[in-house]
Amino acid sequence: VPVSAVLPAGGSGERLGGATPKQFCAVQGRPLVSYAVRAMERISWISDIIVVVSPENIETMKTIIEKFGHKRVTVVEGGITRHRSIFNGLKVFAEKEFSSHLLQKPEVVIIHDAVRPFVEEDILSKVVMAAKEHGAAGAIRPLVSTVVASAADGCLDHSLERARYRASEMPQAFLFDVIYEAYQQCTDYDLDYGTECLHLALKYCKTNAKLVEGTADLWKVTYKRDLYAAESIIKDNLS
Ligand code: C5P
């Protein structure tokens, strides 16, 4: 079954601080994005790897591909939000005018953040298998913190029962036709303010997503201290 991957890497990394977006920060001599690309590339059953970057980073990304010898990678220009970037990545498989060489449309597409460097084959194959069966699937983790909502006066309005909720992580996988249809149907409000792909599949295609327990190493590098954590995991794996 043809499976391909879209890696959104078009963010500005504001929460990390500093001039370089986190996906391009070097960790043990290799930009963060290169770890996620390598993780996909090592898996023989993944055909094409689409990396979506903001227009000003296209050349940087092409240099990384060259320097680290990445194969099967196509660089695509992103949008102003994560959803818009992912939609641009998907278009490469579906719309001729968006790609100089239209790539083969996969049956299943994996979506994985470029800033989650330690994704493994086990979870990727679990979400792909579940997507084949259900139409959509995504990795989840137990919540570390309790989620609260504040009232207009800034005081606690209510809190959620922590054990009943999960954090939605990546990777996620979809039947290509389901997620592409969802992106085509969804509103500008969804594209600008939403972040959850599984939700679009449910809302616009009535596709129930299977939730798959992931490992702690799927966490998203967000703050500067996460770069140090990533570095020590890589060092541990080397020794
Ligand atoms: O901002 P957040 O941490 O949710 O970003 C998750 C992923 O989405 C990152 O890999 C980031 O580079 C990507 N992204 C994108 N285009 C945007 C914003 C974020 O590809 N406009």
Residues whose N, C-alpha, C, O or C-beta is under 5 A from the ligand:
A	BS01	C5P	P8 A9 G10 G11 V52 G78 G79 I80 T81 R82 S85 D113 A114 V115
